[in-house]
């Protein structure tokens, strides 16, 4: 029996972080250009500053707009860290929030990178 392939999510791809309300762009791009990457298999990755993690995401809606909600597990300056977040599509960018479990949270904006 063949499985039907899921239609590609509008979030699938790599998104360049262009703004975060808690950290300036120099920090966001400290090691690599800050990014979120969502794959069609429900997984992904992100990095900004010294924070990096693996994402487990699910499609949703928020205020009638396509949304992705995610949890993440990774590290912050080599210390274990985890949290959650969400993003909605707003024109040609996504905007949302990423949170650390029992810690900081930051709003963000990101633009999709071309292949």
Beta strands, then each sheet from edge to edge (+ up, - down):
strand 1: 13-20
strand 2: 35-38
strand 3: 43-48
strand 4: 51-62
strand 5: 65-76
strand 6: 79-90
strand 7: 93-100
strand 8: 105-112
sheet 1: 1+ 2- 3+ 4- 5+ 6- 7+ 8- 1+
end
